[in-house]
Amino acid sequence: MARAMTDILQQLAATLEQRKSADPGESYVASLHQQGLNRILEKIGEEATEVILAAKDASDSGQRDELVAEVADLWFHCMVMLSHLDGDAGEVMDCLQQRFGLSGHAEKASRTTID
């Protein structure tokens, strides 16, 4: 399963990179890039809110289909943002991998804070 997740993320990252310079009239991804970072961040905010609402509904109903779909939308838009900033999901995967073996409290305490 983990390998399949990595493959899917890599495939999506490659597709996003290809569509970054596509015709904005033909590609949703290209249109987001054309509209700029603020629009991409707005979409992430919208999708995060939809995840929260879907999680509450799933908690009440036990149905997870909508929750899974909304999380997929959120991940997608986060990957568009990373692409816009010339990053990719591989960096996030590396960061997560480095956190294995650390407790959440220890990891958070190890972060540098700016006063």
C-alpha positions as CSV (number, residue, x, y, z in Angstrom):
1,M,0.0,0.0,0.0
2,A,2.8,2.5,0.9
3,R,4.5,2.0,-2.5
4,A,1.2,2.5,-4.3
5,M,0.6,5.8,-2.3
6,T,4.1,7.0,-3.3
7,D,3.5,6.0,-7.0
8,I,0.1,7.9,-7.0
9,L,1.7,11.0,-5.5
10,Q,4.6,10.9,-8.0
11,Q,2.2,10.4,-10.9
12,L,0.0,13.3,-9.7
13,A,3.0,15.6,-9.2
14,A,4.2,14.8,-12.7
15,T,0.8,15.6,-14.1
16,L,0.6,18.8,-12.1
17,E,4.0,19.9,-13.4
18,Q,2.9,19.2,-17.0
19,R,-0.4,21.1,-16.6
20,K,1.3,24.1,-14.9
21,S,2.1,25.6,-18.3
22,A,-1.0,24.4,-20.1
23,D,-3.7,26.6,-21.5
24,P,-5.7,28.0,-18.6
25,G,-8.9,27.6,-20.6
26,E,-8.2,23.9,-21.0
27,S,-6.7,23.0,-17.6
28,Y,-8.0,23.7,-14.1
29,V,-4.5,23.4,-12.7
30,A,-3.2,25.9,-15.2
31,S,-6.0,28.3,-14.4
32,L,-5.1,28.1,-10.7
33,H,-1.5,28.8,-11.5
34,Q,-2.5,31.8,-13.7
35,Q,-4.7,33.2,-10.9
36,G,-1.8,33.0,-8.5
37,L,-0.8,31.9,-5.0
38,N,-3.6,33.7,-3.2
39,R,-6.3,31.9,-5.2
40,I,-4.6,28.5,-4.6
41,L,-4.5,29.3,-0.9
42,E,-8.2,30.3,-0.9
43,K,-9.0,26.9,-2.5
44,I,-6.9,25.1,0.2
45,G,-8.9,27.0,2.9
46,E,-12.2,26.1,1.2
47,E,-11.2,22.4,1.0
48,A,-10.0,22.3,4.6
49,T,-13.4,23.6,5.7
50,E,-15.1,21.0,3.6
51,V,-12.9,18.3,5.2
52,I,-14.0,19.5,8.6
53,L,-17.7,19.4,7.8
54,A,-17.4,16.0,6.1
55,A,-15.6,14.6,9.1
56,K,-18.4,15.8,11.4
57,D,-21.0,14.3,9.1
58,A,-19.0,11.0,8.9
59,S,-18.8,10.9,12.7
60,D,-22.5,11.2,12.9
61,S,-23.5,8.9,10.0
62,G,-20.6,6.4,9.8
63,Q,-20.4,7.1,6.0
64,R,-16.9,8.0,4.9
65,D,-17.2,8.4,1.2
66,E,-17.7,12.2,1.3
67,L,-14.9,12.6,3.8
68,V,-12.4,10.6,1.6
69,A,-13.4,12.7,-1.4
70,E,-12.9,16.0,0.5
71,V,-9.5,14.9,1.8
72,A,-8.5,14.0,-1.7
73,D,-9.5,17.5,-2.9
74,L,-7.5,19.1,0.0
75,W,-4.4,17.0,-0.8
76,F,-4.8,17.8,-4.5
77,H,-4.9,21.6,-3.9
78,C,-2.0,21.4,-1.4
79,M,0.0,19.7,-4.2
80,V,-1.0,22.4,-6.6
81,M,0.4,24.9,-4.1
82,L,3.6,23.0,-3.7
83,S,3.9,22.9,-7.5
84,H,3.3,26.6,-7.7
85,L,6.1,27.2,-5.3
86,D,8.4,24.8,-7.2
87,G,8.1,22.1,-4.5
88,D,6.6,18.6,-4.6
89,A,5.1,15.9,-2.4
90,G,8.4,14.2,-2.2
91,E,9.6,16.9,0.2
92,V,6.6,16.3,2.4
93,M,7.1,12.6,2.3
94,D,10.8,13.0,3.3
95,C,9.7,15.3,6.2
96,L,7.2,12.7,7.4
97,Q,9.7,9.9,7.1
98,Q,12.2,11.9,9.2
99,R,9.6,12.1,12.0
100,F,9.3,8.4,12.4
101,G,10.6,7.2,15.7
102,L,9.9,10.6,17.4
103,S,7.0,11.2,19.6
104,G,4.8,14.0,18.4
105,H,5.6,16.1,21.5
106,A,9.4,15.6,20.9
107,E,9.1,16.5,17.2
108,K,7.1,19.6,18.0
109,A,9.6,20.7,20.7
110,S,12.5,20.2,18.3
111,R,11.1,22.8,15.8
112,T,12.8,26.2,15.7
113,T,10.4,29.0,16.6
114,I,10.6,32.6,15.6
115,D,9.8,35.1,18.3
